[in-house]
Amino acid sequence: MKIAYIREFVEEKWERQPEEIQICETVIEERQDIQEQPLLEETLEKIQPGDVLVVRKLYSLANSTKHLIEICRNLQERKAALVSIEDHIDTRSDSFFQHLEQIADFRKEVVGERTKAGLSEAKSRNKAGGRPRKPDRNVQKAIDMYRSKKYTIADITIETGISKTTLYRYMQD
C-alpha cells in the first residue's frame, strides 16, 4: 500500500501536492502539531512489509538527521520503502538506507574524534576533562556535617550543594 505523509510549513503548499501523493491509497496530513508528529508515529507503528511511505521532501518527514535515521531504520526493519519525490529518493530501487547508515556512522565518528581531540588538547594544557570538582571548603563542610551526625543527607545536600554520591565518593578518598 502507498501511504502519503504530508507535513508542510508553508500554507500554500498544502493544496499543491504532487500527483504521486494524490494517488496514494492513504493520505496522512499532519496539521495539528507539526513538531511532535503523532500521526507519523501512529503510521510507522502500523506500516506493513511492502508498504511505501511517500513524502514530497525529506524535511516534511523528519525534524533532524538523527530523526530521519530513526525513521528509516524503522521502515527498513518493517521491510517498507520510502519515496521522497523532490529529493529523487526511492528505496525500492536505490541504496538510500545503506547510505544513511554510513552517514550515521560518519556523524558518530566525527563527534568521537572531536571529543578525543578536545580532551587531548585540554590534557596538553594540564586541564582535567570531565565535570569540575566541588570547592574544597564545601566538601569539607559536607564531610564535617555528615560526621557530626546532626544533619540528614538532604540537609547536607541543600546546605553545601554536594550530592549524596559525591559526598560518599569524597568520604572514601
N, C-alpha and C positions, 0 to 999 in steps of 0.2 A: 504494500500500500504506500502511496506517496502522501506524505504529511507536510504541508507548508507551515512554516512558522514565521509570523510577521511581528516585528517589533521595530517601529520607526520612530525616529527622534524629530522628524520634521512632518508637520501635519499634512502637507500636500502629497507626500509620498504614500499615504495610506490608501488613497483611491487609485493610484497609478502603479499597480503591481504588475510585474512581467507575466506573460501568458503561462510560463512554466509553473507559476504559483497558482494562478487562477484555475488550472486544470487538475490540481491535486484533489484526491478524494476527500481529504480533511484539511481544513484551513484553521489554524490557531492564531488568534490575534491577541497579543499581549498589550493591552491598553491601560490597565489599571495601575500596575506598579512595575514600571519598566526596570527598576533596579533589582528587585527580588526575583522576578520571573517565575511565579508559582505555576503558571500554565506550562512553561517549558519543563520544569521539574516533573510535573504530572505526566507530561507526554513522554519524557525519557524513561519513566518507570514502566510505561505501558507499551513501549516500542517493541516490535517483534522481529525475529530474524527475517531478512529480506525487505523490511520496510526501508523507505528512503525519506530522510528528513531534508526538505528543500527550503533554502533561505535565499533572500536577494543578495545579501552581503554578509560576510562573517561577523562584522561588528553588530549586526542585528541579532546574532545568536549569542555571543559571549561578551562579557564585560572586561576581560583581560586575556592575555595569552595563557595564563595558568587556567583560567576558566574554560577556554577553548580546548585545551589539552584534556581537561577532565571530561568535558562533553564528548570529545572524540574517543577517548578511552571507553566511555560508557557505550557509545554506539558500536565500537569495534567488538567489545565483549558480547554485545547482543546480536552481533552479525548483521548490523544495519548499516546503511550507507548515508553519506552526507553529500548534498549538492549545493554549492554556492554559485548562483547564476552569474553575477557580475564579477566574481573572483575567478571564474572558469575552473572551478574545482568540482570533480565528480569522483568520489572514492570508489565507485563501481569499476572504473577503468584506469585510475591512476593510483599512485602510492602516497597520497597525501598523508594518511595516518602514520606511515613509516617516517616520512619527512618531519612530521610534527613531533614524533618521539625523539628524533635526532635533535630537533630544536630544544625540546625539554631537557635533554641530556646536556646540550651545549649551555643552556641557561644555568643549569646546576653547576657545571664545571666553571663557568665564568665567576659565579658567586663564590665558589670554593677557592679558586685561585686568588681572587681579590682579597678574601679573608686571610689566606695564608700570607700574601704579600704585605697586608696591613700589620699582621702580627709580627712578621719578620722585621719590618721597618720599626715598629714600636720596640722590639727587643734590642735592635741596634742602637736605639736611643735610651736604653735602660729603662723602658717603660713596661710595666707589667700589663698583660692583657686581662680581660675579664672585668668584673664589677669592682668598683673601688672599695677598699676596705673602710670600715667604720672608724671614725676618730677614736684614738686610744682612750680618751677621757670618758667617752660614752661606754665603751666596752668595759673599762674598769669599774665604772659606776654600776653597770648592769651586773657584773660579777659580784660586787660588794652587796648589792641589793639581794641577789639570789642567796648568797651565803648567810645573810642576816636572818633569813627565813621569816621576815616580816612582810614580804611582798609576794603576790602571786606573779606568775609568768605574764599574765595580761597587764598587771600594773607595771612591771619592768619594761615590757614592750612599749607601752604608752609613754612612759617617762623618758626612756632612752632612745627609742627608735630601733632598738636591737631586737630582731625576731628571735623566737624560741630556738629555732635551728641554729642561727648564728651564735646565740649565747652558748648553747651546748658545744658547738664546734670550738669556740674560744676556751671553754672550760676544759676540753680535752687537751689543748695545746700546752 
